[in-house]
């Protein structure tokens, strides 16, 4: 009985149950419950009389149910005011690495950019006829020019558009966007998805342009698992299209991981990059089969000889001059 009495006494001290007073003792005039002013004034509710020691939500304390608690939720609320979100993004200068072979923003008529402007025109036409805001750029194998194509396509879009454009590095296995742009890897996609930072801290804007860059972010042990989360799906399918007219996404090669296949299912279209003299026909067929031809917009041929590719433009510009 002493054990039972001790347990009841501890419960009484926590406010869980009241014990009857010992014989001869006058019972307390007030209940042994802590009642807040809100509880005294409000109507009856079971939580209003929850015992002391219970969590706040059971003591009748007001809960901020509408207040976002995670960086993603706060960012989603902020999407209602798009200029406010993007205005807080850090601006960085455009100083690409020489080996990147990227479009020069100060020379829009430069010959190598012409092919990407043609690709931009075709995609913009497709966008006018169908839902097309998020595009994955991938390849069958490494070293075929997918990152080179994705970055130049994003730059070409930014040259024409007055609306925000996004270049996102979702090759979480071997990210390279930050290296080609000569910027810090810093906070990026993985940090936002894992709730480590709000969206505006995971973006950077190329100075003087509407182009926003999202690096891969911190290294993760299982990239495919991260890309398969509901948070990643919601970000790519809902938040990116609300913020950006175009979201160009760089991904790993199709035949070396399942990342690009997964991304193809949650984006609006896929571009496959092949390299002349490197990509085999069998690899192209296998890459197409892994995608089940799902939302494949087309194939971008990379590595053509400059003498063949640009001779017509050289002739045209020399005649016009």
C-alpha positions as CSV (number, residue, x, y, z in Angstrom):
1,X,0.0,0.0,0.0
2,X,2.9,2.4,0.7
3,X,4.0,2.1,-2.9
4,X,0.5,2.9,-4.1
5,X,0.3,5.8,-1.7
6,X,3.7,7.2,-2.9
7,X,2.7,6.9,-6.5
8,X,-0.6,8.7,-5.9
9,X,1.3,11.4,-3.9
10,X,3.7,12.0,-6.8
11,X,0.8,12.2,-9.2
12,X,-1.0,14.7,-6.9
13,X,2.2,16.8,-6.8
14,X,2.3,16.9,-10.6
15,X,-1.4,18.0,-10.6
16,X,-2.6,14.9,-12.3
17,X,-5.1,13.9,-9.6
18,X,-6.1,15.4,-6.3
19,X,-5.8,13.3,-3.1
20,X,-8.4,13.6,-0.4
21,X,-7.1,15.5,2.6
22,X,-5.9,13.5,5.7
23,X,-8.5,13.0,8.4
24,X,-9.1,16.2,10.3
25,X,-7.5,18.5,7.6
26,X,-9.7,21.2,6.1
27,X,-9.8,20.7,2.3
28,X,-8.5,23.6,0.2
29,X,-11.1,26.1,-0.9
30,X,-9.8,26.3,-4.5
31,X,-9.1,23.5,-6.9
32,X,-5.5,22.6,-7.3
33,X,-5.4,23.6,-11.0
34,X,-3.7,26.5,-12.6
35,X,-6.2,28.4,-14.6
36,X,-5.0,31.1,-17.1
37,X,-6.9,34.4,-17.6
38,X,-7.9,33.2,-21.0
39,X,-9.4,30.0,-19.5
40,X,-11.3,31.9,-16.9
41,X,-12.9,34.2,-19.5
42,X,-13.4,31.6,-22.3
43,X,-16.1,29.0,-22.6
44,X,-15.7,25.5,-21.3
45,X,-13.3,23.2,-23.1
46,X,-11.6,20.1,-21.9
47,X,-8.2,21.6,-22.4
48,X,-9.1,24.5,-20.1
49,X,-9.0,22.1,-17.2
50,X,-6.0,20.0,-18.2
51,X,-3.7,19.4,-15.2
52,X,-0.4,21.3,-14.6
53,X,2.6,19.5,-16.1
54,X,0.9,18.7,-19.4
55,X,2.1,20.1,-22.7
56,X,1.1,23.7,-23.5
57,X,-1.4,22.5,-26.2
58,X,-3.3,20.6,-23.5
59,X,-3.3,23.4,-21.0
60,X,-5.3,25.6,-23.3
61,X,-2.4,27.8,-24.3
62,X,-3.1,29.5,-27.7
63,X,-1.4,27.7,-30.6
64,X,-0.1,29.7,-33.6
65,X,-1.5,27.1,-36.1
66,X,-1.2,29.5,-39.0
67,X,2.4,30.5,-38.3
68,X,4.9,28.7,-40.5
69,X,7.4,26.7,-38.4
70,X,10.0,25.6,-41.0
71,X,12.1,27.5,-43.6
72,X,10.2,25.8,-46.4
73,X,6.8,26.8,-44.9
74,X,8.0,30.4,-44.4
75,X,9.3,30.5,-48.0
76,X,6.0,29.1,-49.3
77,X,4.1,31.8,-47.5
78,X,6.5,34.4,-48.9
79,X,5.8,33.2,-52.5
80,X,2.7,35.2,-52.3
81,X,4.9,38.3,-52.6
82,X,7.5,37.2,-55.2
83,X,9.4,40.5,-55.4
84,X,10.0,40.4,-51.7
85,X,11.5,36.9,-51.9
86,X,13.8,37.6,-54.8
87,X,14.8,41.1,-53.6
88,X,16.5,39.5,-50.6
89,X,18.7,37.3,-52.8
90,X,22.4,38.1,-52.8
91,X,23.8,39.5,-56.1
92,X,27.1,38.1,-57.4
93,X,29.3,39.3,-60.4
94,X,29.4,37.2,-63.6
95,X,33.0,36.0,-63.8
96,X,32.9,32.5,-65.4
97,X,35.8,30.2,-65.7
98,X,37.7,30.4,-69.0
99,X,37.3,26.7,-69.6
100,X,33.5,26.9,-69.1
101,X,33.0,28.4,-72.6
102,X,29.9,30.3,-71.5
103,X,28.0,33.0,-73.4
104,X,29.5,36.5,-72.9
105,X,26.9,38.8,-71.5
106,X,28.7,41.8,-73.0
107,X,28.8,40.3,-76.5
108,X,25.3,39.1,-77.3
109,X,26.1,38.7,-81.0
110,X,29.1,36.4,-80.4
111,X,28.8,33.3,-82.7
112,X,28.8,30.4,-80.2
113,X,25.7,31.8,-78.5
114,X,23.6,31.7,-81.7
115,X,22.8,28.0,-81.3
116,X,21.6,28.5,-77.8
117,X,19.5,31.4,-78.9
118,X,17.9,29.1,-81.5
119,X,17.3,26.5,-78.8
120,X,15.8,29.2,-76.6
121,X,13.4,30.2,-79.4
122,X,12.2,26.6,-79.9
123,X,11.6,26.1,-76.2
124,X,9.8,29.5,-75.8
125,X,7.5,28.4,-78.7
126,X,6.8,25.1,-77.0
127,X,6.0,27.0,-73.8
128,X,3.4,29.0,-75.6
129,X,1.6,25.8,-76.5
130,X,1.9,23.7,-73.4
131,X,2.8,23.7,-69.7
132,X,6.6,24.0,-69.8
133,X,8.5,25.8,-67.0
134,X,10.9,23.2,-65.6
135,X,13.4,21.5,-67.9
136,X,16.0,18.8,-67.0
137,X,19.2,18.8,-69.0
138,X,20.9,15.4,-68.9
139,X,23.0,13.0,-71.0
140,X,23.6,9.3,-71.4
141,X,27.1,9.4,-70.0
142,X,29.5,11.8,-68.3
143,X,31.6,14.4,-70.3
144,X,29.0,14.9,-73.0
145,X,28.3,18.6,-72.3
146,X,25.1,18.6,-70.2
147,X,26.3,21.2,-67.7
148,X,27.7,23.4,-70.5
149,X,24.4,23.2,-72.3
150,X,22.3,23.9,-69.2
151,X,24.3,26.9,-68.2
152,X,24.3,28.5,-71.7
153,X,20.6,27.8,-72.2
154,X,19.9,29.6,-68.9
155,X,22.1,32.5,-69.9
156,X,20.4,32.7,-73.3
157,X,17.0,32.8,-71.6
158,X,18.2,35.5,-69.2
159,X,19.4,37.7,-72.1
160,X,15.9,37.8,-73.5
161,X,13.6,37.5,-70.6
162,X,12.4,40.2,-68.2
163,X,11.2,37.5,-65.8
164,X,13.3,35.6,-63.3
165,X,15.2,32.6,-64.7
166,X,16.6,29.8,-62.5
167,X,19.7,27.7,-63.1
168,X,19.6,24.9,-60.5
169,X,22.4,22.4,-60.0
170,X,20.7,19.1,-59.0
171,X,23.6,16.9,-59.9
172,X,24.2,16.3,-56.2
173,X,26.8,13.6,-56.9
174,X,29.3,15.7,-58.9
175,X,28.1,19.3,-58.9
176,X,30.0,21.8,-61.0
177,X,27.8,24.9,-61.6
178,X,29.6,26.7,-58.7
179,X,33.0,25.8,-60.2
180,X,32.2,27.0,-63.7
181,X,30.8,30.3,-62.4
182,X,33.6,30.6,-59.9
183,X,31.4,31.1,-56.9
184,X,31.2,29.4,-53.5
185,X,29.2,26.2,-53.3
186,X,27.6,27.5,-50.1
187,X,24.0,27.0,-49.2
188,X,21.9,25.5,-52.0
189,X,19.3,22.9,-53.0
190,X,20.1,20.3,-50.4
191,X,20.2,22.8,-47.5
192,X,16.7,24.2,-48.5
193,X,15.2,20.7,-48.9
194,X,16.5,19.6,-45.5
195,X,15.2,22.8,-43.8
196,X,18.6,24.2,-43.0
197,X,18.0,27.6,-44.7
198,X,15.2,29.6,-46.2
199,X,14.9,29.8,-50.0
200,X,16.3,33.3,-50.5
201,X,19.5,32.2,-48.7
202,X,19.9,29.3,-51.1
203,X,19.8,31.4,-54.2
204,X,22.1,34.0,-55.8
205,X,21.5,36.4,-58.6
206,X,23.9,37.2,-61.4
207,X,24.4,40.9,-61.2
208,X,22.5,42.9,-63.8
209,X,20.5,40.0,-65.1
210,X,17.3,38.1,-64.1
211,X,19.3,34.9,-63.8
212,X,19.2,33.2,-60.4
213,X,21.6,30.4,-59.5
214,X,21.0,27.6,-57.0
215,X,24.0,25.4,-56.3
216,X,23.8,21.8,-55.1
217,X,24.4,22.9,-51.6
218,X,25.9,20.7,-48.8
219,X,27.0,17.1,-49.6
220,X,24.4,14.4,-48.9
221,X,24.9,10.7,-48.4
222,X,22.0,9.6,-50.6
223,X,21.1,12.1,-53.3
224,X,18.4,9.9,-54.8
225,X,16.6,9.7,-51.4
226,X,16.7,13.4,-51.0
227,X,15.3,14.0,-54.5
228,X,12.6,11.6,-53.8
229,X,11.2,13.4,-50.7
230,X,7.9,15.2,-50.8
231,X,9.7,18.5,-50.0
232,X,11.9,18.2,-53.2
233,X,8.8,17.3,-55.3
234,X,6.8,20.3,-54.0
235,X,9.8,22.6,-54.6
236,X,10.3,21.5,-58.2
237,X,6.6,21.1,-59.1
238,X,5.1,24.1,-57.3
239,X,7.6,26.6,-55.9
240,X,10.0,26.9,-58.9
241,X,7.2,27.5,-61.4
242,X,5.6,30.2,-59.1
243,X,8.9,32.1,-58.9
244,X,10.6,31.6,-62.3
245,X,9.5,31.6,-65.9
246,X,12.1,29.0,-66.7
247,X,13.9,26.6,-64.3
248,X,16.8,24.9,-66.0
249,X,18.0,21.9,-64.0
250,X,21.3,20.1,-64.4
251,X,21.2,16.4,-63.4
252,X,23.5,13.4,-63.3
253,X,23.9,11.2,-66.5
254,X,21.0,8.8,-67.2
255,X,23.1,5.6,-67.4
256,X,25.1,6.2,-64.2
257,X,22.3,6.9,-61.6
258,X,18.5,7.0,-61.3
259,X,18.5,10.7,-60.3
260,X,17.7,12.1,-63.8
261,X,15.0,9.5,-64.3
262,X,13.3,10.6,-61.1
263,X,13.7,14.3,-62.0
264,X,12.1,13.6,-65.4
265,X,8.9,12.5,-63.6
266,X,8.5,15.7,-61.7
267,X,9.5,18.2,-64.3
268,X,7.8,19.4,-67.5
269,X,10.4,18.2,-70.0
270,X,13.8,16.7,-70.6
271,X,16.7,17.6,-72.9
272,X,19.3,14.9,-73.7
273,X,22.7,16.1,-74.7
274,X,24.9,13.9,-77.0
275,X,28.4,14.5,-78.0
276,X,29.6,14.1,-81.6
277,X,32.3,11.4,-81.8
278,X,31.7,10.3,-78.2
279,X,28.1,9.2,-77.6
280,X,27.2,5.9,-79.2
281,X,23.9,5.1,-80.7
282,X,23.3,2.3,-78.2
283,X,23.8,4.7,-75.3
284,X,21.3,7.0,-76.8
285,X,18.7,4.2,-77.2
286,X,19.4,3.0,-73.6
287,X,19.0,6.5,-72.3
288,X,15.7,7.0,-74.0
289,X,14.5,3.7,-72.7
290,X,15.3,4.6,-69.1
291,X,13.1,7.6,-69.6
292,X,10.4,5.6,-71.3
293,X,10.3,8.6,-73.7
294,X,8.5,10.5,-70.9
295,X,8.4,14.2,-71.7
296,X,11.5,14.1,-73.9
297,X,11.6,17.5,-75.6
298,X,14.5,16.6,-77.9
299,X,18.2,15.9,-78.3
300,X,21.0,18.6,-78.2
301,X,24.0,17.7,-80.3
302,X,27.3,19.0,-78.8
303,X,30.8,19.0,-80.1
304,X,30.3,19.8,-83.8
305,X,33.3,21.3,-85.4
306,X,33.3,25.1,-85.3
307,X,34.3,25.4,-89.0
308,X,31.1,23.5,-90.0
309,X,28.8,25.0,-87.4
310,X,29.6,28.7,-87.7
311,X,30.6,29.1,-91.3
312,X,27.2,30.3,-92.3
313,X,27.0,32.9,-89.4
314,X,30.5,34.1,-90.3
315,X,29.3,34.6,-93.9
316,X,26.1,36.3,-92.9
317,X,27.7,38.8,-90.4
318,X,30.6,39.6,-92.7
319,X,28.2,40.4,-95.5
320,X,26.0,42.5,-93.3
321,X,29.0,44.5,-92.0
